[in-house]
Amino acid sequence: MKTIYCAAIAVISAFAYQATYGQTKPYVVALWENGAPGFEKRKNEPEQAKDWWVKNIHNPSITVFLPEKEKANGAAVVICPGGGHRELVYNAEGVDAAEYFNSLGVAAFVLKYRLAREPNSPYKIETDVKADAYRAMRLVRSHALEWGIDPSRVGMLGFSAGGEVVALVAYGDGDGDVNAKDPVDRLNGKPDFQMLIYPGPSFIPETIPSDAPPAFLLAANDDVCCSGSVVELLNKYRKANVPVEVHLYSQGKHAFNMGKRSQLNSLKTFPDRMGDWLNDNGYLVSRKQSH
């Protein structure tokens, strides 16, 4: 049974709600207060950041970007930047995306997940990165009242390797542990929808389950790395009869981020296609608007 919310967490004061909701300055929330389980001793190791990348992530976190209160509609997106699991393309595939979603009234959360392919990394994608992704989803839902979020409209966006991170949690049941000491871990960690931009090829299941999150898929056809992932997912989604929308552009190759640097008008404006999809599928309609 899909456990969306938890009464123990829902009891948040109206004062806290008013103080945080609508806050425009981004701030960081660690996924685990005492550090990632099993790696608590590495919690305080500093991250490395330069130009477009962030590395050496040992205390995974989400950076909270809340829309203006007047625009907020209750939808939320956890953003997983790419970087080949060696670094995170944090600004161009994290901050830029968050700011775009805020313009639509959507709360955005940029996930800094651990990097399993960084030199000398002790982490594994299938366990540690997966744990980060589930925890991020559950943490966002645990703050639903405080951050003005509808816990049944929390999706994920993944670029490249970030698309693989989304795949780790999109196709299971996502149920939390009802007996967990930490109330966050009792919540459901499965996204309600997913948006994948040139997603990596790993962790696509043999078959798409009937309860898979509706998907928005986008890539350039001349992307040798990842256009095939989009085609594969499209065919499997169609076979499973699960809602899917695909945009496959003729050119653009890989890693065009949010399209800002591209010379192609189709790629410069592709974020609007995500906005159209979210709007057409009712994710941008607040509960007040729906009544």
C-alpha positions, 0 to 999 in steps of 0.5 A: 500500500502506498504510504504517502504521508505520515501523521507524525510528520504532518503535525507542523505548526502553522508558524513554521509553515508561514515562516518557510513557505514562499522563501526564495533564498535556496538552502541546504538540507542534509538527507540524514542529520548524522550523515549517510548510514554506514558513512557517518564519519565522512559527514564533514568532509568538504565538497569540491566545486569548480566551474560547472561541477561538484565532487567529493560528496559524502554528506548527500543533501537536497538544496531547497528552491521554493517558488514565490507563495503567490505562484506556488501550486503544490507540485514538487520536483527532485532534480538529479543532475548528471555527470557520469557518477563522477561529478555533478553538473550542479549549476546547469543541470541543477540550479538552472532547472530549479529556477525554471520550475520555480517560475512555474510555481513548482517547488524544486529540490536539487539532489547532491547524491554520492558519486560511485564512479569518482576515483577511490569512491567507496559507494555503489550505485545500486545501494548507496546512490539508490538510498540517496534517491529514496531518502530525497523523495521521502524527505521532501514528502516529510516536509510537505506541509512546511514547504507547501507541497502536495505529497501526491504530486512529487516527481523527479527530473534526471539528466544523463546519469541523473536519469539512471538515479531516477530509474533506481526508484521509479519502478519499485513499489517505494514503500517505506518501512512502517517500523522504522525509527526515523519517521521519514523512512516510513514514507513512500519514496516512489515519484509520482511522475518522471522527466528524463533528459538524455537519460543514461542506459542503465537500470531500465527494467526488462518490462515497465510495471503498470504502476510506473510513473508517467514519463516525459522523455527528451533527447537528441537523435544524434546522441550516441550515448543516450538517445537509445534509452529514450527509444527503449523506454518509449517502446516499453512504456507503450507496451505497458500502456503507461502514459509517456510523451517523447521529444526526439530532436534531430540534432543536439548530441549530449549534455545540452543541459537546459538548452541555454548554451545551444545554438538550436532554437528547439533546444533553447526552448525545450524546457517549455515542453516540460512545462506544457506536459506538466500543465496538460497532465494536471500537475500544475493545478493546485487543489484550490484551483481544482475545486 
